[in-house]
């Protein structure tokens, strides 16, 4: 899922900035593919944590998820009416 979302995000950001070519988007495009490995690694780490630490991991994940979404909400605010900006 993250591979598809990362590519779509890169495309939308690139369009919203009216950029041609792929300069500046390689991190986002390659990061989606790497997320498969990252999730497996994170799962192993999380499973090794004591139960008392799970709450902070969940809370931090929710904060990061919100901040990531804020990127796209900010793009939509800066480029109102453009469907490719969000």
GIVENBEL-V803620 format. One record per pair of residues at least 6 apart in sequence whose ideal C-beta (glycine too) atoms are under 7 Angstrom apart, sorted by the first residue. I is the first residue (numbers start at 1). J is the second residue. Records with the same first field share a line. If there is no record, write none. Layout:
# GIVENBEL-V803620
I->J + J
This chain:
# GIVENBEL-V803620
2->32 + 35
3->32 + 33 + 35
5->32
6->28 + 29 + 31 + 32
7->29 + 32
9->28
10->25 + 28 + 29
12->84 + 85
13->75
14->25
15->84
16->75 + 79 + 82 + 84 + 85
46->57
49->57
72->86
75->85 + 86
76->85 + 86
79->85
